[in-house]
């Protein structure tokens, strides 16, 4: 990881965290939608019995999205921290290397080599940790993307169940289905951007 790349990684990880925060806020809205849908389904009675079961799935999807987003956010913060440390290490190693070159004929030049090699070793370990964190982040984003796909299925099921609830409640329940579908698409946009950024982190490593 070069000095320039480390600076770039810091920014990229921060953007990922920001994108997932947006996704988290949308997931909270889905949870509120599920609560409203549950109340509407209860008023609709037996005709919307199937819809009430779907609201539980919607709630679960929202909770999973929020929880995963929180974990991903922590990962992104860790990557930002590692990138910051990497910047400092790169600069310190460069300074020590320069001092070693300038003092190559000095009687005590060997006293610089030992700490320099130690710093290089620690820096390689840091880079390996960075790569592990990026890989883990990528896997979490992939899992979240799969969860979001479930929302499309839920939305379709919601419309079917809404049609069974009677005209008085069908429109309101269809609005719920639309809200879930729209929210899922918005979350998907943030997740896909985060995945793209994560791939950049891995490729630049």
MILOGU-681874 format. One record per residue (C-alpha): x, y, z; residue in one letter. Coordinates in steps of 0.5 Angstrom, whole numbers, plus 500, padded with zeros to 3 digits. Each point is the difference from the previous one (the first is absolute). Example, Ala and Ser with C-alpha at 12.3 -4.5 7.8 and 13.67 -1.06 7.14 Angstrom:
525491516A;502507498S;
END
This chain:
500500500X;503507498X;500506503X;495503495X;496494500X;499500508X;497507500X;495497494X;498494505X;499505505X;495504496X;497494497X;499496506X;496507503X;496500494X;498492501X;498502507X;496506498X;496496495X;499494505X;497506505X;495502494X;498493499X;499499508X;495506500X;496497494X;500493504X;497504506X;495503496X;498493497X;499498508X;495505500X;497498494X;499493503X;497503506X;495504496X;498494496X;499496506X;495505503X;497500493X;499493499X;497499507X;495504498X;499497494X;498493504X;501493497X;500503493X;507502501X;503495505X;505498495X;502507499X;502500508X;505494499X;503504495X;501506504X;504496505X;505498494X;500508498X;502501508X;505495500X;503502493X;500507503X;504498507X;505496496X;501506495X;502504506X;504495504X;504499494X;501507498X;502501507X;506495499X;502502494X;500507502X;505498506X;504496494X;501506496X;502504506X;505495502X;503500492X;500508501X;504499506X;505495497X;501505494X;501506504X;506495504X;502498493X;501507498X;504502506X;504493500X;502502492X;503507502X;504497506X;503495496X;501505495X;504504505X;504494503X;502498493X;502507498X;504500506X;503494499X;502502493X;503506502X;504497506X;502494496X;508501501X;498502508X;503495505X;493499503X;496500494X;498492502X;497503506X;494503495X;500493496X;497496506X;494505502X;499501492X;499493499X;495499506X;496506497X;500497493X;498493503X;494503504X;498504494X;499493496X;496498506X;496506500X;499499493X;498493501X;495502505X;497505495X;499495495X;496495505X;496506502X;498502493X;499493498X;495499506X;497507498X;498497493X;497494503X;496504504X;497504495X;499494495X;496497506X;496507501X;499500492X;497493501X;495502505X;498506496X;498495495X;495497504X;496507501X;498499492X;497494502X;496502506X;498506496X;497495495X;497496505X;497506504X;496502493X;497493500X;498500507X;497508499X;496497495X;496495505X;499506505X;494503497X;500507496X;499504506X;507498502X;503498494X;503506498X;503502507X;504493500X;502501493X;503507502X;504496505X;502495495X;503506496X;503503505X;504493502X;502500493X;502507499X;504500506X;503493498X;503503494X;503506503X;503496505X;503496494X;503506497X;504502506X;502492501X;502500493X;504506500X;503498506X;502493497X;503504494X;504504505X;502494504X;503496493X;504506499X;503500507X;502492498X;503502494X;504506502X;503495506X;
END
